[in-house]
Amino acid sequence: MVLLRVDTPGTSFRSLQGKGVRFLYEMPNIGALFNRLAWVASIPPNTTSASLMAVDGLASVEDDVEHPLSAPRPFQRLRDLSARMLSQVLSPFPSDVTDVARQFPLGAEGLISGRPVDKQRFLDMGDVRHILDQVQAPQAWRSNKGESAIIVVVDTGVQGELVPAWQKAGGWTDIPKGDPWVDDIGHGSLVAMLAASDPDTNGYSGVAPKAKIFSLKPRPGPRGGITASSVLLGFDFLLGLQLPPGTKVVVNGSWGLWGCSNEIFPCNVLPVRLVEKLAGMNAVQTVWAIGNSNKMCGGAPSAWCINTSPASLSVGAVGKDLRSHFYSAHGFGQCSLLHPSIVAPTYGAVPYGSGFIDFKSQGAGTSAVAPLGAGAMAILWTAHPKATTRELRAAVRMGAAKLSAGIIGLPFYDPIYGAGLLQIERSIRLLPYARFHPSYYMERLRLPKRRPVG
C-alpha cells in the first residue's frame, strides 16, 4: 500500500497503471487542501515506491506505515511473555527493533502490570479525580466544560454505552462491518473517557465533560497497529463534514511511529504535512502522546515524527509525585525542538474498555495523558474561540507549572518535562498574552538531520 499525490492526473495515471499500480481510494478533501489529487494505492510486490517517482506528474509517493498504539492491552503476568520476547524487551538495543516496537510499544510494557477493578473500587480510589485536580480541570470548569468542541478519538473505537446520545458527534471506520462505537481492545475508551467522560452517564468526569466525541476507528494493520492510509481516509471523511459554525475540532492521537535517536523518519510525510496544514488554517488542533519508547532508545531524544510536529501539542507522563515515568519519551523532538510540550500525570485506576484497570504507580502510559491535553484544548478553545492554534499551544506552555529549571538558553523548556505540568485554568487566564511566550516564535525550530546508523 502506498500514498500518492498527483500533479497531472491523465498521463500519470496511465503510466502508473502500466506499472501495475491499482488506485484504491481517492482522498478528495485532502487533495483539495494541497491542490493535488491524493490516493491510496497498491503496487506490485516487486515494485518499490522509489521507482515510481520517475513517473512525470507524480508529486510524491509514500509507503504506508503501521503505527503502534502507545499502551495496548496490559499483560497480567510475566509468564505471558516468551523468554525471547522478555530478553528483547529488557535489552536497550533489541536485536529486532521493528518486531519489538510493534509488539511492545510501551518499551518494557511486558513488565507493567495492570489489574482489573470493579467500578465501585475505581470510584473509591478516586485516582482520575485526583489527576483532574492536579491539572486544574475543576477550576477551569468555572469558565466552561468544552461545550464548543468536538474531540476526535483516533483509536481502537469507543464503547458506545459510555457516551450518551447528545455527546456522540459521529463515527467512522473503514473496517468491513466494523463499528466505531465498539472497542474490543479498550484503548480508545481509555482515551475518550479521560478526555470527556460525562459524569451523569459514568459517575465520573473527564477533563472536558461537555465536549462531544467523534470516534474515528482506523483499520488495523497486520500487527494490530494503526495504518497511515486508514488514518488519512478518516481525516478525509472528517474534512467533508458540515459542522455547526464555531465548532472547535481537537484530535487526540495516543499512538505514533516508534523511533530512536539513531534513526530518521521523514518529517514531511503526508500525515505530518496534513496536521501542520490544518493547524495553520486554525481548523484542527492535534494532541499527541509523546511516546513510550524512552527505555528502548538508549537516551534522549526518543520522541518521534508526527507527535513532534511544530503544530502538535505533545504530552509526556509523570506520576503522582510529578516525577517523569521511566517510559515517557524525551525530547528534543525529532521534527521540532520543543517536545514534549507539557507533561500530565497518570497513575492508579483508569477506565479501560467497559471496565477499569489499576495500573498502580507506573500509570497507563503516555496514551493516558494525551487525552488530558485534548480535554484542556477543548476548554481553552471554547474559552477563547478566536484564538489561533499557535496561541493555544503557547498558552498551554505558558500556563504550565515548571517542574525543572530548564536548560541553558531555554529556561522555559526541559527535554523531559517540556514547559511543565499542565495547568488548564492558568492557561485560560494567560492566553491573551500567549504571543509573548518564547515558544510562540520558537516552536518551529528543528533539530539538524542525523545520519542513520547501519
C-alpha positions as CSV (number, residue, x, y, z in Angstrom):
1,M,0.0,0.0,0.0
2,V,1.3,3.5,-0.9
3,L,0.1,7.1,-0.7
4,L,0.2,9.0,-3.9
5,R,-0.1,12.8,-4.6
6,V,-0.5,13.5,-8.3
7,D,0.0,16.8,-10.1
8,T,-1.1,15.9,-13.7
9,P,-3.6,13.0,-13.4
10,G,-4.1,11.9,-17.0
11,T,-0.6,11.0,-18.1
12,S,0.5,10.0,-14.5
13,F,-2.5,7.6,-14.1
14,R,-1.8,5.8,-17.3
15,S,1.9,5.5,-16.6
16,L,1.3,4.2,-13.1
17,Q,-1.3,1.7,-14.2
18,G,1.2,0.5,-16.7
19,K,3.5,-0.3,-13.8
20,G,0.8,-2.3,-12.1
21,V,-0.4,0.3,-9.7
22,R,-4.0,-0.1,-8.5
23,F,-5.8,3.1,-7.4
24,L,-7.9,2.0,-4.4
25,Y,-9.3,5.1,-2.6
26,E,-9.3,8.7,-3.5
27,M,-9.0,11.3,-0.8
28,P,-10.7,14.3,-2.4
29,N,-10.8,16.6,0.6
30,I,-7.1,16.1,1.5
31,G,-6.2,16.5,-2.2
32,A,-8.1,19.8,-2.4
33,L,-6.1,21.2,0.6
34,F,-2.8,20.6,-1.3
35,N,-4.2,21.4,-4.8
36,R,-3.4,17.9,-5.9
37,L,-5.1,14.5,-6.3
38,A,-4.4,12.2,-3.3
39,W,-4.9,8.5,-3.5
40,V,-4.3,5.3,-1.5
41,A,-3.0,2.7,-4.0
42,S,-1.4,-0.7,-4.1
43,I,1.7,-1.6,-6.0
44,P,3.0,-5.0,-7.2
45,P,5.3,-6.9,-4.8
46,N,8.4,-6.4,-7.0
47,T,7.9,-2.6,-7.3
48,T,9.3,-0.1,-4.9
49,S,7.7,3.3,-4.1
50,A,11.0,5.0,-5.1
51,S,10.9,3.5,-8.6
52,L,7.5,5.2,-9.2
53,M,8.9,8.7,-8.7
54,A,10.3,8.5,-12.2
55,V,6.7,9.0,-13.5
56,D,6.1,12.5,-14.7
57,G,3.5,14.5,-12.8
58,L,3.7,12.4,-9.6
59,A,4.3,14.8,-6.7
60,S,5.1,12.2,-4.1
61,V,5.0,8.5,-3.2
62,E,4.9,7.3,0.4
63,D,4.9,3.8,1.8
64,D,2.0,3.0,4.1
65,V,3.2,2.7,7.7
66,E,1.8,0.9,10.7
67,H,1.7,2.9,13.9
68,P,1.7,1.1,17.2
69,L,-0.6,2.1,20.0
70,S,1.2,3.7,22.9
71,A,-0.3,1.4,25.5
72,P,-2.0,-1.8,24.3
73,R,-3.9,-4.3,26.4
74,P,-1.7,-4.8,29.5
75,F,0.0,-8.1,30.4
76,Q,-1.3,-9.6,33.6
77,R,1.8,-11.9,34.3
78,L,5.4,-12.1,33.3
79,R,4.8,-15.6,32.1
80,D,2.7,-14.2,29.3
81,L,6.0,-13.3,27.7
82,S,8.3,-15.8,26.0
83,A,11.9,-15.9,27.1
84,R,12.9,-14.4,23.7
85,M,10.5,-11.5,23.9
86,L,11.3,-10.8,27.6
87,S,15.0,-10.6,26.7
88,Q,14.3,-8.3,23.8
89,V,12.0,-6.0,25.8
90,L,14.6,-5.6,28.5
91,S,17.5,-5.0,26.1
92,P,18.3,-1.3,25.4
93,F,19.2,-2.3,21.8
94,P,16.8,-5.1,20.8
95,S,18.1,-7.4,18.0
96,D,14.8,-6.9,16.1
97,V,13.7,-3.4,16.9
98,T,10.8,-3.4,14.5
99,D,9.3,-6.5,15.9
100,V,9.7,-5.4,19.5
101,A,8.5,-1.8,18.7
102,R,5.3,-3.1,17.2
103,Q,4.5,-5.7,19.8
104,F,5.7,-3.7,22.9
105,P,5.3,0.0,22.1
106,L,5.3,0.9,25.7
107,G,9.0,-0.1,25.9
108,A,9.2,-2.6,28.8
109,E,5.4,-2.9,28.6
110,G,5.5,-6.5,29.4
111,L,6.8,-5.6,32.9
112,I,4.0,-3.2,33.6
113,S,1.1,-5.0,35.3
114,G,-2.5,-3.9,35.5
115,R,-5.2,-5.5,37.5
116,P,-9.0,-5.1,36.7
117,V,-11.0,-3.5,39.4
118,D,-14.8,-3.1,39.7
119,K,-16.5,0.3,39.3
120,Q,-17.0,0.9,43.0
121,R,-13.4,0.2,43.7
122,F,-12.4,2.6,40.9
123,L,-14.6,5.3,42.2
124,D,-13.4,4.8,45.8
125,M,-9.8,5.1,44.7
126,G,-10.5,8.4,43.1
127,D,-7.3,8.5,41.0
128,V,-9.0,10.2,38.0
129,R,-10.5,12.8,40.2
130,H,-7.1,13.5,41.8
131,I,-5.5,13.7,38.4
132,L,-8.1,16.3,37.2
133,D,-7.3,18.3,40.3
134,Q,-3.6,18.2,39.5
135,V,-4.2,19.7,36.1
136,Q,-6.7,22.3,37.3
137,A,-9.8,20.9,35.5
138,P,-12.3,21.7,38.2
139,Q,-11.1,25.3,38.4
140,A,-11.3,25.6,34.6
141,W,-14.9,24.4,34.7
142,R,-15.8,27.8,36.2
143,S,-15.2,29.1,32.6
144,N,-16.6,26.2,30.6
145,K,-16.5,22.4,30.1
146,G,-15.6,22.3,26.4
147,E,-19.1,22.9,25.1
148,S,-17.9,24.2,21.7
149,A,-15.5,21.4,21.0
150,I,-15.5,18.0,19.3
151,I,-12.8,15.7,20.5
152,V,-11.9,13.2,17.7
153,V,-10.6,10.0,19.2
154,V,-8.4,8.3,16.6
155,D,-8.0,4.9,18.2
156,T,-9.5,1.4,18.6
157,G,-13.0,2.6,18.9
158,V,-15.1,3.8,21.9
159,Q,-17.6,1.7,23.8
160,G,-20.9,3.2,22.8
161,E,-22.7,2.7,26.1
162,L,-20.1,5.1,27.8
163,V,-21.1,8.0,25.6
164,P,-24.7,9.5,25.8
165,A,-26.5,10.2,22.6
166,W,-26.1,14.0,23.0
167,Q,-22.3,13.6,23.2
168,K,-21.9,11.5,20.1
169,A,-20.7,13.7,17.3
170,G,-20.5,10.8,14.8
171,G,-18.1,8.0,14.0
172,W,-16.1,6.5,11.1
173,T,-14.3,3.2,10.4
174,D,-13.1,1.5,7.2
175,I,-13.1,-1.9,8.9
176,P,-15.6,-4.1,6.9
177,K,-18.7,-4.5,9.1
178,G,-16.9,-2.6,11.8
179,D,-18.5,-0.3,14.3
180,P,-16.6,2.8,15.6
181,W,-18.7,2.6,18.8
182,V,-17.3,-0.8,19.7
183,D,-13.9,-1.1,21.3
184,D,-12.6,-4.7,21.5
185,I,-9.2,-3.6,22.9
186,G,-10.2,-0.9,25.4
187,H,-7.5,1.6,24.5
188,G,-9.8,4.1,22.7
189,S,-12.3,4.1,25.5
190,L,-9.5,4.9,27.9
191,V,-8.7,8.0,25.8
192,A,-12.3,9.1,25.3
193,M,-13.3,8.8,29.0
194,L,-10.2,10.7,30.3
195,A,-10.8,13.4,27.8
196,A,-14.6,13.9,28.1
197,S,-16.5,11.4,30.3
198,D,-20.0,12.6,31.1
199,P,-20.5,12.3,34.9
200,D,-24.2,11.7,34.6
201,T,-23.6,8.7,32.5
202,N,-20.5,7.2,34.0
203,G,-20.3,8.5,37.6
204,Y,-17.0,10.3,37.0
205,S,-15.9,13.2,34.8
206,G,-13.3,13.6,32.1
207,V,-11.4,16.8,31.6
208,A,-14.0,18.4,29.2
209,P,-17.3,16.6,30.1
210,K,-19.4,18.8,27.8
211,A,-17.3,18.3,24.7
212,K,-18.7,16.0,22.0
213,I,-16.8,12.8,21.0
214,F,-16.2,11.6,17.4
215,S,-14.9,8.0,17.2
216,L,-12.5,7.5,14.3
217,K,-11.5,3.8,14.2
218,P,-8.9,3.1,11.6
219,R,-8.3,-0.3,10.1
220,P,-5.7,-2.2,12.0
221,G,-2.6,-3.4,10.2
222,P,-1.1,-6.9,10.2
223,R,0.4,-6.5,13.7
224,G,-2.7,-4.8,15.1
225,G,-1.4,-1.2,14.9
226,I,-3.0,1.8,13.0
227,T,-2.2,2.2,9.3
228,A,-1.4,5.6,8.0
229,S,-3.6,5.2,4.9
230,S,-6.6,4.4,7.1
231,V,-5.9,7.4,9.3
232,L,-5.8,9.6,6.3
233,L,-9.0,8.2,4.9
234,G,-10.6,9.0,8.2
235,F,-9.3,12.6,8.2
236,D,-10.6,12.9,4.6
237,F,-14.0,12.0,5.9
238,L,-13.8,14.5,8.7
239,L,-12.9,17.3,6.3
240,G,-16.0,16.6,4.4
241,L,-18.3,17.0,7.4
242,Q,-20.6,20.1,7.7
243,L,-20.0,21.1,11.3
244,P,-22.0,23.8,13.1
245,P,-20.4,27.3,12.9
246,G,-17.9,27.9,15.7
247,T,-17.2,24.2,16.4
248,K,-13.6,23.6,17.5
249,V,-12.1,20.3,16.5
250,V,-9.4,18.7,18.7
251,V,-7.9,15.4,17.6
252,N,-6.3,13.0,20.1
253,G,-3.5,10.7,18.9
254,S,-2.4,8.2,21.6
255,W,-0.2,6.4,19.1
256,G,2.7,7.1,16.7
257,L,5.7,5.9,14.8
258,W,8.3,4.3,17.0
259,G,11.8,5.6,16.6
260,C,15.1,6.2,18.3
261,S,17.7,9.0,18.1
262,N,19.9,7.0,15.7
263,E,17.0,6.6,13.2
264,I,15.5,9.1,10.8
265,F,11.8,9.2,9.9
266,P,10.8,11.9,7.4
267,C,9.1,14.8,9.0
268,N,7.5,16.0,5.8
269,V,5.3,12.9,5.0
270,L,1.7,13.5,4.2
271,P,0.2,12.9,7.7
272,V,2.7,15.4,9.2
273,R,2.0,17.9,6.5
274,L,-1.7,17.5,6.9
275,V,-1.5,18.1,10.7
276,E,0.5,21.3,10.0
277,K,-1.8,22.5,7.3
278,L,-5.0,22.1,9.4
279,A,-3.4,23.8,12.4
280,G,-2.2,26.6,10.2
281,M,-5.7,27.1,9.0
282,N,-6.9,27.2,12.6
283,A,-9.2,24.3,11.7
284,V,-7.9,21.5,13.9
285,Q,-5.5,21.1,16.8
286,T,-3.9,17.7,17.3
287,V,-2.7,16.4,20.7
288,W,-0.3,13.5,20.9
289,A,1.1,11.1,23.4
290,I,4.9,11.9,23.3
291,G,5.5,8.2,23.2
292,N,6.7,5.4,25.5
293,S,10.0,4.4,23.8
294,N,12.4,6.1,26.2
295,K,14.0,3.0,27.6
296,M,14.2,1.4,24.2
297,C,16.2,4.2,22.7
298,G,19.3,4.3,24.9
299,G,18.8,8.0,25.7
300,A,17.1,11.2,24.5
301,P,15.8,12.2,22.1
302,S,13.3,9.4,21.8
303,A,10.2,11.4,20.7
304,W,9.4,11.0,17.1
305,C,7.8,12.0,13.8
306,I,4.2,13.3,13.7
307,N,4.0,13.5,17.5
308,T,6.7,16.2,17.4
309,S,5.4,18.3,14.5
310,P,5.6,22.0,15.2
311,A,1.8,22.1,15.0
312,S,1.4,19.2,17.6
313,L,0.8,19.5,21.3
314,S,2.7,16.6,22.8
315,V,2.2,15.3,26.3
316,G,4.6,13.4,28.4
317,A,3.8,11.3,31.5
318,V,4.6,11.9,35.2
319,G,3.5,10.1,38.3
320,K,1.5,11.2,41.3
321,D,4.8,12.7,42.7
322,L,5.3,14.6,39.4
323,R,8.4,12.7,38.5
324,S,8.8,11.6,35.0
325,H,7.7,8.0,34.3
326,F,10.6,5.9,33.1
327,Y,9.0,5.1,29.7
328,S,7.9,8.6,28.8
329,A,9.9,9.7,25.7
330,H,12.3,12.5,25.9
331,G,12.9,15.5,23.6
332,F,14.2,17.3,21.8
333,G,11.6,16.2,19.4
334,Q,12.5,14.7,16.0
335,C,10.5,17.2,13.9
336,S,10.8,20.3,16.1
337,L,12.7,21.0,19.3
338,L,10.1,21.9,21.9
339,H,8.7,18.5,22.7
340,P,7.3,17.2,24.9
341,S,5.2,20.4,25.1
342,I,4.0,19.7,28.6
343,V,3.5,16.7,31.0
344,A,0.5,15.4,32.8
345,P,0.0,12.7,35.5
346,T,-1.1,9.1,35.1
347,Y,-1.3,6.6,37.9
348,G,-3.7,4.2,39.6
349,A,-7.1,3.0,38.4
350,V,-8.4,4.3,35.0
351,P,-11.3,3.4,32.7
352,Y,-10.3,0.8,30.1
353,G,-12.9,-0.5,27.6
354,S,-16.1,-1.2,29.5
355,G,-14.3,-1.7,32.8
356,F,-11.4,-0.3,34.8
357,I,-7.8,-1.3,35.3
358,D,-5.5,-0.3,38.2
359,F,-2.0,0.4,36.7
360,K,-0.7,1.3,40.1
361,S,2.1,3.8,40.4
362,Q,3.5,3.4,36.9
363,G,0.3,4.6,35.2
364,A,-1.2,3.7,31.9
365,G,1.4,5.1,29.5
366,T,1.5,8.4,27.7
367,S,-1.7,7.3,26.0
368,A,-3.4,8.2,29.2
369,V,-2.0,11.7,29.4
370,A,-2.6,12.9,25.8
371,P,-6.4,13.0,26.4
372,L,-5.9,15.3,29.4
373,G,-4.2,17.7,26.9
374,A,-7.1,17.2,24.4
375,G,-9.7,18.0,27.0
376,A,-7.6,21.0,28.0
377,M,-7.6,22.2,24.4
378,A,-11.3,21.8,24.2
379,I,-11.8,24.0,27.2
380,L,-9.2,26.6,26.2
381,W,-10.5,27.0,22.7
382,T,-14.1,27.3,24.0
383,A,-13.0,30.0,26.4
384,H,-11.1,31.8,23.6
385,P,-12.9,31.0,20.3
386,K,-10.9,33.5,18.3
387,A,-7.5,32.2,19.3
388,T,-5.2,30.6,16.7
389,T,-3.9,27.1,17.3
390,R,-0.4,28.6,17.7
391,E,-1.7,30.8,20.5
392,L,-3.4,27.8,22.1
393,R,-0.2,25.8,22.1
394,A,1.8,28.8,23.5
395,A,-0.8,29.4,26.2
396,V,-0.7,25.8,27.4
397,R,3.1,26.1,27.7
398,M,2.9,29.5,29.3
399,G,0.4,28.3,31.9
400,A,2.3,25.1,32.8
401,A,3.8,24.7,36.3
402,K,7.5,24.4,35.9
403,L,9.0,21.1,37.1
404,S,12.6,21.9,36.4
405,A,14.9,24.9,35.9
406,G,15.0,24.3,32.1
407,I,18.2,24.2,30.1
408,I,20.8,26.9,29.3
409,G,19.3,29.2,26.6
410,L,15.8,27.7,27.0
411,P,14.8,28.3,30.6
412,F,11.2,27.7,29.8
413,Y,11.8,24.2,28.4
414,D,13.1,20.9,29.6
415,P,13.6,17.8,27.3
416,I,11.9,15.6,29.9
417,Y,9.2,17.8,31.3
418,G,8.7,20.3,28.5
419,A,7.2,23.5,29.8
420,G,6.0,21.7,32.9
421,L,2.8,20.3,34.4
422,L,-0.5,21.1,32.5
423,Q,-2.5,23.8,34.3
424,I,-5.7,24.4,32.5
425,E,-7.2,27.3,34.4
426,R,-3.9,29.2,34.4
427,S,-3.6,28.7,30.6
428,I,-7.1,30.2,30.2
429,R,-6.1,33.3,32.0
430,L,-2.8,33.7,30.2
431,L,-3.9,33.1,26.6
432,P,-4.3,36.8,25.9
433,Y,-0.5,37.1,26.4
434,A,0.4,33.9,24.6
435,R,2.2,35.8,21.8
436,F,4.8,37.0,24.4
437,H,5.8,33.4,25.3
438,P,9.1,32.4,23.6
439,S,7.6,29.2,22.3
440,Y,5.2,31.1,20.1
441,Y,8.2,32.0,17.9
442,M,10.5,29.1,18.6
443,E,8.3,26.0,18.2
444,R,9.2,25.6,14.5
445,L,12.9,25.1,15.3
446,R,14.0,21.7,14.1
447,L,17.0,19.5,15.0
448,P,19.8,19.1,12.5
449,K,19.4,16.0,10.5
450,R,21.2,13.0,11.9
451,R,22.8,10.3,9.9
452,P,21.1,6.9,10.2
453,V,23.0,4.1,11.6
454,G,23.7,1.0,9.5
